[in-house]
Amino acid sequence: MLFVCKELTLDIFLVSNILTQLINICLLLLVVLLPASSLSLYFNIHPAVIIIFLLFLLVIIRDHKAIFSGAFWKENKKIAPLIFLFSLLFLQSLLSLIFAPQMPPSAYDFGVGGFESPNLIRYYGIFTLLKSLLLGGLMAVIIKKDDFLKIINLHILTSVIFSLFGIINFLTYCVFQVSSFDFGIMGGRVKSISVEPQAFASYLLTVIPFLIFGLCAKKTMFFKKGLLWAFLIIDLFAFILTFSTGGLIAFLAIIVCFYLLLTVKNFRQYLSFKNIKIFTVFLLLLFVFALTIGKEEMTLMLQKFGTKESPSFSGRWDSWQAGIEMIKSRPLFGVGPESYGYFFKEYSDAPVPQPTIGGPGAPAVILPLPQNLLIGTAANIGILGAVFFLLIFLYPVIKLWQQIKSKEHTNNSVPIIAVSLLLVLVGLLVQNLAFWTPYAFFLWFFIGLAGAFINSYS
């Protein structure tokens, strides 16, 4: 009998071990797929979505006893407020679906079929939000202390590989004038394997803070300093070649926050002022270099801030105004999940955008976009939805800030990871004030990673 019990215990241990290994493989695959939004152009379902739901099933199978006994929830009680906010956002979306107005007749003039058709887009929006919340929640509960450096190191290496891919294709385009949406270039701008340059710039903003603080840390973090310098130069070069206005604003916000954080006494002790001085000189040289290689493009980007007549800014202005009108009209539950584009003509006289390249998994984008995370969320599902979304950002930011100010760090890597995650979230939030990527994989991945950090170190 005792022998049978030992055999059974061993079998359970082996199964649990295999499930853990499969979960780790899924995590690594998700890290690699973070920038690969262009895959949605070739597949009806993005491979990352399949991995997310597979990951969910693996976690349920492995931890089902702990989940039903309550031990799982006690272990993750530090992130209960974050999971609660996820639930409130999803509930608000369901209420918006229930109380959504009928689609206007003009919605059918767009001729959009599939999941994004007027009859299905609200259900598609609910599913997409569920997938995003599931990703964020899974990252928060399954990533443990030993996983952080592995995930961050792989994230850095992945970004360098895809940045090099984009740069090589850009140089090929410059020399041979060969350009294709499929080969890393779109409109003379680097997009690598993302669906557009703005999306790739947003992805790189999730890497740059780790590289900056890894370079400025007193001790070796992530990789050796020489490699970090090489990686930063490659990623920043690719970032510049995206010529993303929203990305530039977010990058500047990250740099401002970087220097402001140097005023925090407890945090300064983990940084080398010699390395900070070198990085500052590098930034100045980078600014000169950026103006030199792309003076015309950089000038056009900066002009967007100063004139409403700029095509890019005026388009965003029209999008924001239409969204605000929708919020005024339906403040409680909005016009329905992902319904902003179909109601645009009802609230604005501005022309709708021209179609962009699409594919089987992502039809040509002809619907107007809100171009602002908070305005778009409030217009779609109501003001409370925007509040919940903002709180989902602010809760981990506050918790990470508390870690940065804390004196009680026996592990020097903890404050460096905390401050890097903080600036990643700041950069993503700032960029999404002039961009619409509420369901981007890397956005929810890093919200979840911040949650996992709170769970492990608070």
Steps between C-alpha positions, in 0.01 A plus 500: 500500500781736596680412176187579296463838675864583427453404135187714477674796664791464259263488200318812619835676548615403149174618342522829689860538387407438135214751522735761650747446215220539244387821675857634482518417128172686441638801689814508287297470180284793608810712561624425148158575348449834682587721198353264238167677450537459122420128540135604537514590130563137403308300760135523600615453859837638613726216628549688828125476570517121474803498734318720754203264523731196504691664784172554686409132467845386615484722809149372584612136465819551702354714779139377515533366854649828628233699315208307652657480847560875512880470535549646151306816588685544831832471318396773256311730736750786443366549149133460596432873432644464147292189424196680644559791259528250212160358605341846521625592153361178354167547682475855368557365147222246546262771623597712202416207271159454668405869487666586168292696250406356162764539232430805279411442132832657398685212671412269212642746244854399599449154354704327771443126544625231735558558871513877450164525326231716667316190621803330657748769601358545851533130577847507343587794727387304807708199393807717431473668839457160669815374326692810613383478861575128502855568382555769763353286777700191403827694492423641845438163666741257332823702473717452809819661629731268309325576169551877476859515378442215251196673351666843486819360344301317232291813442816705443654243263173468305477877456857517366433225246183666371663845505785369285243346266328837462827692458633262233176529305508879534856512362397266220211732422732803494751334264275298268167681551339163566222533754221270608252493786621146562866584543536735792436831324179700465497840333877534535481432877618196696221277630697171517247222572238731651189604313617863469796723604311653795438153643867403471604826667260422784653152536854642517389733780451185711868412457683834515450565877660164587799584280539849648489391862711193427770734365475747788488240779809460719497123462457291188132466413345291222819489286856635510526877447662465156215284373240734653655795315489306171139396561393855594659648187330241277157543661519880504610506135196289408282716725612817322431343161135438597459882490218464751375827648317324782809289562718811517270661759503181710879470471543858620266424791718200591818711490343777714386239756847342494665824610226578752554160662863594564368733771374200702772451764433135578506412132815694404722263694440227239621715209846600380532875439786436261271283290223762522738768365604274212135428421417874506777574250372212286148648505627836377695333219193291415289814469753655260521173305119472472473854365784433256370180339136601495481877530201530269308215667580624851392853406167370369452303821565805718273719286206276591506651847467852376232494234152359494521498120756219508332194338603275788403738779179620337392137452560433868321821595195388301518156665518650851213742433277222369586288805419783740163549330424130542589523869270799545219315326546164679716548812393186691548215251632661181405398148599136556826299509720591202212692338673840483584469129143421398362801690767742377285641218216563748719727711744656252495657154868419446588263213561136590856364453614323186525119521837356605647163414330208669483123487278203584542546875483879493283650223606828341472765769236742374331581829606821678696442820473703824879562511486542878475217752284682756272685255454186290422278798253753643332539158473124453397373845439810713693731731534233770681278249761772443535547878558126550753494217689794651499336844640180346801710401519704820477215752825326391668839449427595863617162629819514293565854626477373857762236419731759346486721811544208739825458697444129558670339200741214556498424126637787288315378191157564659500884483647493146226267374236705686608833350531348151147360520376837629641684198367234261148565632551878487620480139209278392243722672642820348516354150145368526374853562560557128472143374243217517645163607289397800539130421869485400666187638799685643274751680320233702811286530680778688198593709501133603878497552468803728228312689730199533772726639257638760396145583860385546670798666239711684 
